[in-house]
């Protein structure tokens, strides 16, 4: 009988240990979270303190120039795609009429060749147009910050000054060029 009592004590202890422990606090602790701003407010707050012109050193010319060149390349690729479509249709008509013959009429149909070339041109043109949009937007922002910096830092200024500790005063003239 001593073994039965010991077994029941050990079994009861194991059940008591395995029972879930409840804490006195059933509610979650208070957490203070800053109020979330919506899209435009968040972007304006993030961009408010940044001087992209780096103190008047940058004007955004590089970004605007690159954006323009990339946009022109995108337009060139769109034109090339349109040209490929029109010439492939003309080649298909010429192959059907028998005016031209050769591998361009037998290997693949001219319309398929033109469609592949035009698809590649249009695909790369879309990527380049998106890239140029980012470059132009960045260049415009840098140029806007440069103009703002230049308006706040005039080339010629006259500032009067006075000192209380040592009675003195005068005029400061600054010239920036």
SVG drawing of the C-alpha trace seen along z (x, -y; Angstrom):
<svg xmlns="http://www.w3.org/2000/svg" viewBox="-8 -101 42 103">
<polyline fill="none" stroke="black" stroke-width="0.4" points="0.0,0.0 2.9,-2.3 3.7,-2.0 0.2,-3.0 0.3,-6.1 3.7,-7.0 2.5,-6.5 -0.6,-8.7 1.5,-11.5 3.9,-11.4 1.0,-11.3 -0.8,-14.2 2.4,-16.3 2.9,-15.7 -0.6,-16.8 -0.2,-19.9 3.0,-20.9 1.5,-20.4 -1.6,-22.5 -1.5,-25.9 -0.4,-28.7 -2.7,-31.8 -1.3,-35.3 -3.1,-37.9 -3.2,-40.3 -5.7,-39.1 -5.5,-42.3 -2.5,-43.1 -0.1,-45.8 -0.6,-49.3 1.5,-50.1 1.9,-53.6 2.2,-53.8 2.6,-57.0 -0.3,-57.8 0.3,-56.6 0.3,-59.2 -1.3,-58.5 0.6,-58.3 1.0,-61.9 1.5,-63.2 4.2,-60.6 6.0,-61.5 5.8,-65.2 7.1,-64.7 10.0,-62.5 11.0,-65.0 10.6,-68.2 14.0,-68.3 16.1,-67.1 18.2,-69.6 18.8,-67.6 20.9,-70.4 23.5,-69.8 23.9,-73.4 23.7,-74.7 26.4,-72.3 24.0,-70.4 21.5,-71.8 20.0,-68.5 21.5,-69.0 23.0,-65.4 19.6,-63.8 17.7,-66.0 20.2,-65.4 20.3,-61.6 16.5,-61.5 16.1,-63.3 18.6,-61.1 16.9,-57.9 13.5,-59.3 14.7,-60.0 16.1,-56.5 12.7,-55.1 11.0,-57.1 13.6,-55.8 12.8,-52.2 9.1,-52.8 9.7,-54.2 11.9,-51.2 9.1,-48.8 6.5,-50.6 9.0,-50.5 9.5,-46.7 5.8,-46.0 5.2,-48.0 8.2,-46.5 7.2,-42.9 3.7,-43.4 5.1,-44.7 7.6,-41.7 4.7,-39.3 2.7,-40.8 5.8,-40.6 6.4,-37.0 2.8,-36.1 2.9,-37.9 6.3,-36.2 8.2,-39.4 10.9,-38.3 12.0,-34.8 14.7,-33.4 15.2,-32.4 13.3,-35.4 10.1,-33.9 10.8,-30.3 12.5,-30.1 9.9,-32.1 7.1,-34.1 8.0,-37.8 5.1,-38.8 6.5,-36.6 10.0,-38.1 8.5,-41.6 6.3,-40.8 9.3,-39.5 11.5,-42.5 8.6,-45.0 7.9,-43.2 11.5,-43.5 11.6,-47.2 8.4,-48.0 9.4,-46.1 12.8,-47.9 11.1,-51.2 8.7,-50.7 11.5,-50.0 13.5,-53.0 10.4,-55.3 9.9,-54.3 13.6,-54.9 13.5,-58.3 10.5,-59.2 12.4,-58.5 15.5,-60.4 13.4,-63.4 11.5,-63.5 14.7,-63.4 16.3,-66.1 13.2,-68.4 13.3,-67.9 17.1,-68.7 16.6,-71.8 13.7,-73.0 15.8,-72.7 18.6,-74.5 16.4,-77.4 15.0,-77.5 18.6,-77.5 19.7,-80.2 16.7,-82.4 17.6,-82.1 21.3,-82.8 21.5,-85.9 24.7,-87.0 24.9,-90.4 23.7,-91.2 24.0,-94.1 23.4,-93.3 23.6,-95.7 24.9,-94.4 25.3,-95.6 27.0,-94.4 25.7,-94.9 28.8,-93.7 31.1,-96.0 29.3,-98.9 29.9,-98.6 28.0,-98.3 28.5,-98.3 27.4,-96.9 28.4,-93.6 28.5,-93.5 28.8,-90.0 29.3,-89.3 29.1,-85.8 30.1,-85.0"/>
</svg>
